[in-house]
Amino acid sequence: MTLDRSISKVVVAGGGLAGWSTAAALKRRIPMLAIEIVSSPPPADSIVDRVISTLPSIMDFHADIGLTEADTIVRAQSGLRAGTLLDGWAAGRPAYVHAYGNYGHAIDGTPFHQQWLRARKAGEVEPFDRFSPAAELGRAARVAGTDSAVAPEIGYGLHLTLERYLQLMRAYALHLGVTERPAEISGVELRGEVGFVDKLLLSDGQAIRADLFVDCTGPSAKIRSQLGGEFIGWHRWLPCDRLLFATSAPEGDAQLLDRVSATAWGWQWRASSPASGSIGASYSSAHAGRGEVIATLPPSLEFAEIPLRQGRWAQPWIGNCVPIGDAAVAIEPLEWTNLHLVHSHVDRLVSMMCGSDFAPVELFEYNRQSGAEADRIRDFACLHYIAARRPEPFWKEASSIEPPESLVHSVSLFAERGRLPYYEEETFTRDSWLAVLLGQGLEPRRTDPLADIVPMGEATQSIAKYRDAVKTFVDSQPGYQQSFSSLGQHA
Amino acid sequence: MRTRNGARLAGEHMVNDSRLRVVVVGGGTAGWMTAAALTKLLPSRCHVHLVESEAIGIVGVGEATLPHIRGFNEKLGIDEADFMASTRATFKLGIEFRDWARVGDSYIHPFGTFGTGQGELDFHHYWNRARQEGQPVAPIDDFSMAVTMAYLNRFAIPNPDPSTIESTFNYAYQFDATLFAPYLRRLAEQMGAVRTEGRIVDVELDNETGNVAAVRLESGERIEGDLFVDCSGFVSLIMGNALGEPFEEWTKWLPCDRAVAVPCQTRTALSPYTSAIAMPAGWRWRIPLQHRTGNGYVYSSAFTTDEDARAALVGVVEGEPIAEPRVLKFKAGRRSRSWVRNCIAVGLSSGFLEPLESTSIYLIQAAITGLVELFPEREISPVDRDEFNRLIDAEYDWIRDFLILHYHATERSDTPFWDYVRTMSVPDSLEEKMELFRRRGRIVKHREGLFLDASWVAVYIGQRVLPEGHDPRADLPPLPALMQNIEDLHAQIRSSAERMPDHRSHIERYCPMMDAA
C-alpha cells in the first residue's frame, strides 16, 4: 500500500488578519505548498480584525515564522500588554489583575497559592495578584528590562495597531511567495462525494480549485458552513450575543493593562497603546438594548455592532476544508483568545498536515485536539461568569447556570482543596486560573494537607519576603514609555 | 460481613488527636511504599498502622522499574547508593524486546529520546524520510543514547545540561523486590509507622455508613481505622472481598494469565536493561541484578500448560536455577474503582497489568501520589474520591493500550498464541493510534504521565509498524545535509557511549551490595 500523494495547493479564503497570518505561516513552515489567498476584505462580523489585544503566544508565533520584534513591534506600531485589570466582577471586592506569568513562587516545594491561603486564614495577607510580578509591573506601568529570579516567566502580549499589523502580515506573506487573488467569494461548489469542496466561485467571474481550502472568513465560515455538521452553541454558558467596537485615538498614557469591567448586561473594555486604543462592550441583547449600552460608552466614538453566536464546530475539519480562528470557534474577546486561536489552529494544521486522501484518522486527531482546546477556553471564559457576584438579573442568571462538566470538575476540585486538574490542550496556565478564581473571591474549603509541611511562621515569612522582592524588582524596572522609546531606537 | 456491634475493643492504636488512623492491609511492596510515603509526607495528618502476615508470601512485583521511581525515592529522602546496595540493584536504561514482530527481531524501548530532541520535528520523522528515500540508514535504535549504552553495557548518570547528548536519556533500577519492602519498612518504622503481625480473618463494615470499620486478626485483635489502604495483593481482601467492587477483565486483549518465575546465576555481562523475550505462548523476562538474574515466563493458560511452561523456562535460562520455580496466577484488568468508601486499593488489589513494561511499581506509585495529593479529612469528599478514580483509570487505560500494541503489532503466526494476538480485535483507541502512526509517523498527543512519544515510536518501529509517509517538514533539509547530520549524530552517540564506564564497574564503585550472599 502506498500513501496518498502530498497536498500541493492550498487556498486560504479571507483577507483579514486570520487569512494573512495563516497564509504566511503555512508558506513559511511548509514552503513546498503553493498558497493562494482570496483576499476579500474582512467581513463585518470578524472579531479578530477588531481586537487589538493579544496574548503572549503571539510572540512565539512571530518567532516561528521568522518575524522579528523590529517588524512586529516597531514597524507595525504595536504596544506591549501585560494583562487585564478586571473590575466589578465580584461586588465588594477590589479589581484584580490577570497577568501572564508566575503568581508567587513555590515555598519548600509547595504551591504558592496554598501557602497564601493558609496565611490568609491565619491573618492579613495582601491580595493574590500583588504577588504577580507581571501584574505589579502592569499596574506600575513598568516593563521588565532585566531577567530576575523573582519573575522568571513574564510574558507580554501585544496591542496591535490593526491596519499596520495587517499590512505587515500581508507584505510578509507576499514576500514568502503567497499569491494574492483580490476577489470576493461569491459561491462554493461541492464535489459529488460528501464533505468536499470542489471550487470557490469568485466575484471576478473565475473559479478557484485547490487540494485544501482553509476557511478564514470569520464567524460565518462561508466555506465550512456549506459542509454541514453540528455547530455546538455556547449561549447558555456565555450569554453575550452582541459586540460593540470602536477604535479610539491614543488618549493619555498607554497602558500595559487593559481594563475589563463588568456591567449590568455584560462587560466592557478599554485598551490603549502608544499608537491606538480600543473601547467596546460585550452584552446580552436579552438584557439590554443597543442604546442603553452605548449610553455607558464614550459619546464621541463611532461604534460598530456585530452579532455573535458563540460556539464551535463539533468537527471543524471536514474533508478538504479546515476553518481557522473565528470560523472554527466564535467566542467573545473576554480573555483575548481570538488571534491566539488563529495561531494555534495554524500551528496544529502544520503539525498535522495530511495528504490528499484527507484520511479520517488524521482529521479525527486534529479535531480532537482542537475541540478540547476550544472547550477549555470556553471554560475559562465561563469561569468569569459563574464566579461573578453582582445583583443584576443578567448576573443572577449567568452565575446560576450549570457550567460545562469540565468546568464543574475544575471548580469543584478547587473548591475542595485548591487543587486544579490537568487537561491536555489547556491554553491558560494554572496561575491564570488561580488569578481569576482567587481574584473573584472563590476560595477552597480547606488547604492542601501537604502544605502543612511548611511551618506557618516560615510560610508567612517567605510570603512577605517574596512580596518585598516583587516591590524592589518592580521599582527598579524602567517605565513603559521610556523602555518603549528605547526599543524603537534599537530596532 | 460482621458489623460493629457488641463490645468495642480499644485498639492499641486509638488516638485522641485529629489525625486519621490509616490502616494499611498487607506488607508487600505496595504496603510498605504506602506506609513510608504517608509517614514521611503527611505526618500531621495521619498515623499509619500496617498489618501483615509473615505466613503470606509477597508477590514482590516489579523487579524492574521505570524512571519515575527515582522521584518517589527522592521524596522519601532515600540515598540512591544505599538503596541500590541494599536491594542489590542494577541500573536500567530500557527494555529489550526479542522475537516480538518476527523471530530474530530485537529492539530496545529506551528511557530517553531518539536524536537530540531539539529539532523542529522529532528525529524519527527525518529517519523515516531517509529510509523512504532509500538511503542507507542505521536502525533507529542507534540514534538513542540509552540504547547504545545498553548494548555496550555502559552506564553513567545523565548530564543535567540539556544541550548535551548525554542529557537525552533517563534511567531506572532493577532490584530485588523482596528486599525493597523490608528496606522501606525500616524507613517507615523509623518515621512512626506501627506494624502488627497477623493474619486478617474478618473485615468489619459499619452497618450505618457501609464504611470499613475495622479488621480482625486471627489472634482476635481488632484494628480500627478511619481509612483503609488495601495492599493485600491479588486477594483484594477489602476492595474485592469485603466491598465487592467489580473487576473489569481485559483477558481478551491481554490473554496471559500465569507466570512461572525462577532466579538463576548470572552467566553474562551485567546488562543495564531488562529483556522481554517472546515465547510460544507469551514471553519471558530476564532481569539482571547484582547477585542473580531473575527470570519468568508469562503465559496464557489457554495456550500452554503449567508443566510445559515451566519446562520451557528452565530449558532456556542462562545459569543454574537457584530456587524452585514458582507459579503465579492473575487476570489482566482493574477494579471499576480503586477508591470506594473509606478504602483505597493500591497495587495488585486494584488491578493487574502484566510486567511487560515494568508498570507494576509505577501503578503503586501513581495510586500513592493520588492518595497523598487527595488525602481526605475524616469526612471523605466525593470530589477527592472521584478525582482519584479518574486519575487511576486514565493510567490503566493508557498503559493497557500500550501493552496490547506489543502483542498485536506482530507478523508471527507460528504458534496459536501469536496468531490469536495478531488477529484479535483491539480497543478503538489503540486502532486509531496505530493508524495515525502508520500514515505519517504521528503520535497521539499525551503530555503528562507515562509513555510519551519516544516510547510509542520505539515500540511501533521495533514491531515493524512503519510509517508509509512522513511529516512534510522532514523534506525541508536537502538530502545530503540531512544524511550528514544523521551520520554525525550516530557517530556522536557512539563515541559518547564508548567513553562511559562499564555498567558492572560503575556499580562496584558506587553501590556494591553489602553481603555477597
Interface residues (C-beta under 8 A of the other chain):
Chain A: M1 T2 L3 D4 S6 R29 I30 P31 M32 L33 V350 S351 M352 M353 C354 G355 A359 V361 E362 F364 E365 Q369 H409 S412 L413 A415 E416 R417 R419 P421 Y422 E424 R446 D448 P449 L450 D452 I453
Chain B: L41 L42 S44 R45 V372 E373 L374 F375 E377 S381 V383 D384 E387 E432 E435 L436 R439 R440 R442 V444 K445 H446 R447 E448 E468 G469 D471 P472 R473 D475 L476
